[in-house]
Amino acid sequence: MRTTLLSRATLGLTVIAISLLMVSSIPVMAATNGQGIQYQYDSPMKQVTLTTPAIVVRVSAGENVPHFMFWDPTFIDPNTRLTYHVQFFQLIEFNDTNDDGTYTNGTDHVVAPILGLGRVMWAFSGFETEQDGPTVTAVHFNYTLADVQGPGYPDLYMELRCHINTTNNNQLKFDIVISGWPWTHDDTFLALRWDLMVQSPGTHSYRHAYQHRYENNTYSFEGAFFQYKRSANVGNDTTQVTSNYEDHPEKTVFYLVYPNFGNELLVHDPIVGLDGSLIPPNNILPLLIVIGAGALACVVIAATIWIRRRNVTPIPPE
């Protein structure tokens, strides 16, 4: 009788433990299920929207400088999520006055009029996709300079080539392509300024990125990151790329700096994306359930071992 009761108790506890472990694995399995990319272009609004399980990217142009927005789609309530805004702002030709290899605002000497990219008209290319059966695995699209308002840039060509794929579905890669810049001198540099603004949950105000750090050509901040290659293609060669940043109350200003590349075509490919470090409020309860279920399973297993030790009759020595 004792053996039968022990077996039933052990079996019941084992079933409970296995059930809890199965429940605790469901969120992990759901997070790793692969999905394709959803994309659309709103022609009246001049707006591209890309959606993966890990990021939503929205690009607004309206023939003006493209404005990139991205956020974490697991934050279901927009009043609880951070929204990141990226806007390309200026092209600046300068002398590296302090000889540090990058652009330092207020120190380095600007040698030509700054080109505000709000003066540039942009054309949208449409989408090019890659598919695995019915699943869209990559989406590519371009914004190309169509016209510069005002004189001084007759040969300037600029393009933003945007890429997103399911392999790295938490990030957007964009190639910066420039040629035909009207250089003032042979030894000057060109800085591309772009601004990053963070929109706090439940507000319409913008601020700079908190808690950012720089390591291995990657800026990390508040659940997101900006990464760039330290070299760019220039014709059949490469050239070194540096960066700098400055904080303002309402934004963080970044500079990507390219040495004089003459009449060649420069191609450089930075990345912006999410690092997954923020946990949305609607996911806190499932996370606690997973942690609690795992802990309870360990307690059940320990209790099973204890019951066995209490009820097994020892074998007397011969």
TAJO-V188785 format. One record per pair of residues at least 6 apart in sequence whose ideal C-beta (glycine too) atoms are under 6 Angstrom apart, sorted by sequence separation. I is the first residue (numbers start at 1). J is the second residue. If there is no record, write none. Layout:
# TAJO-V188785
I | J
I | J
This chain:
# TAJO-V188785
75 | 81
98 | 104
41 | 48
50 | 57
59 | 66
60 | 67
129 | 136
130 | 137
199 | 206
212 | 219
213 | 220
218 | 225
219 | 226
231 | 238
232 | 239
245 | 252
246 | 253
130 | 138
164 | 172
258 | 266
40 | 49
49 | 58
59 | 68
94 | 103
98 | 107
197 | 206
198 | 207
212 | 221
218 | 227
232 | 241
245 | 254
71 | 81
97 | 107
129 | 139
163 | 173
211 | 221
39 | 50
48 | 59
58 | 69
97 | 108
198 | 209
211 | 222
217 | 228
230 | 241
244 | 255
71 | 83
96 | 108
97 | 109
127 | 139
128 | 140
162 | 174
209 | 221
210 | 222
38 | 51
47 | 60
57 | 70
145 | 158
196 | 209
209 | 222
217 | 230
243 | 256
69 | 83
70 | 84
94 | 108
95 | 109
127 | 141
160 | 174
161 | 175
37 | 52
46 | 61
55 | 70
56 | 71
144 | 159
242 | 257
46 | 62
69 | 85
94 | 110
95 | 111
125 | 141
56 | 73
125 | 142
142 | 159
143 | 160
35 | 53
68 | 86
92 | 110
93 | 111
159 | 177
93 | 112
142 | 161
67 | 87
158 | 178
239 | 259
122 | 143
123 | 144
141 | 162
92 | 114
157 | 179
65 | 88
123 | 146
140 | 163
157 | 180
90 | 114
91 | 115
156 | 180
120 | 145
121 | 146
139 | 164
155 | 180
90 | 116
121 | 147
138 | 165
234 | 261
120 | 148
88 | 117
119 | 148
137 | 166
235 | 264
119 | 149
234 | 264
234 | 266
232 | 266
233 | 267
232 | 268
208 | 247
208 | 248
228 | 270
207 | 250
208 | 251
209 | 252
206 | 250
208 | 252
227 | 271
226 | 272
225 | 273
224 | 274
225 | 275
65 | 117
65 | 118
197 | 251
223 | 277
223 | 278
195 | 251
196 | 252
63 | 121
195 | 253
63 | 122
194 | 254
61 | 122
193 | 255
191 | 255
192 | 256
191 | 257
189 | 257
190 | 258
189 | 259
112 | 184
188 | 260
111 | 184
66 | 143
111 | 188
61 | 143
179 | 265
103 | 191
178 | 266
177 | 267
93 | 184
175 | 267
176 | 268
95 | 188
96 | 189
175 | 269
93 | 188
94 | 189
173 | 269
93 | 190
173 | 271
36 | 135
37 | 136
92 | 191
36 | 136
39 | 139
171 | 271
172 | 272
37 | 139
171 | 273
90 | 193
170 | 273
89 | 193
170 | 274
89 | 194
88 | 194
89 | 195
87 | 195
86 | 196
85 | 197
50 | 164
84 | 198
54 | 169
55 | 170
57 | 172
54 | 170
82 | 198
83 | 199
52 | 169
81 | 201
80 | 201
79 | 201
79 | 202
84 | 224
102 | 242
101 | 242
103 | 244
102 | 244
103 | 255
103 | 257
102 | 257
80 | 281
72 | 274
75 | 280
74 | 280
76 | 282
55 | 274
27 | 286
27 | 290
24 | 290
24 | 293
23 | 293
24 | 294
20 | 293
20 | 296
21 | 297
20 | 297
17 | 297
17 | 300
16 | 300
17 | 301
13 | 300
13 | 304
10 | 304
6 | 311
